[in-house]
């Protein structure tokens, strides 16, 4: 689980490193046989180069 304050990077750009500063729940539009899933997460990241972006949780990996 990725939490605020974790050091993270992107799967498609491993050289870019930053810190999680927030999370936002996004309503899911995907429907399953038993109904819809509740929501997905977007992660707000403060990058070491000074920029901020919001990324899908599946695109982010935690650095240990």
Secondary structure, DSSP 8 states (H G I E B T S, - for coil): ---TT-EEEETTEEEEEEEEEEEEEEE---EETTEE--EEEEEEEEETTS-EEEEEGGGEEE--
